[in-house]
Amino acid sequence: MNPKSVEIEDFLMFSDQLVEKFNAEEDSDGWFLGTNLGVIPDFDALWFGDGLVINLDLKHEKNGEMEEKLRNKFEKQAGVFNLFENLEILQLVYIASKRKLLQYSDLSFTSFSFKTLSEKLRNFAAVDKPKNIIASIEPSDYLVSPISNVEKFLQGGY
């Protein structure tokens, strides 16, 4: 996927704020910008650690419809994360115009600090060469056919 130029700029702003929370010898590598699975809403930025996935949505500014759209997007994306066991999923929104992070959890958005994010990255950063596990899954892993798997389809498995 080719990220939009505004998403790249917003990610750079996000990165600048995050790096401020690290010492000179530390880093926060492992981010993947732009992952598109086609039928699932695209992932703006993902970070993979040892038992943790951070799903970061980049918004240039906050508007009235944003929360409802993001709620729908995160709920659709959650189905993909259910394919992986023993992963903590942290869903965040970065609003560049306000230089602010929000966490999505239990259908609501709350403030989330860069200090807490940096602690999470330190605690789960045991992966030497991070891999984008989302990009490596096949459509058959997350799409349920109403023809070949009627029961799962009727239960909302699509």
Order of alpha helices (4+ residues) and beta strands (2+ residues): alpha-beta-beta-beta-alpha-beta-beta-beta-alpha-alpha-alpha
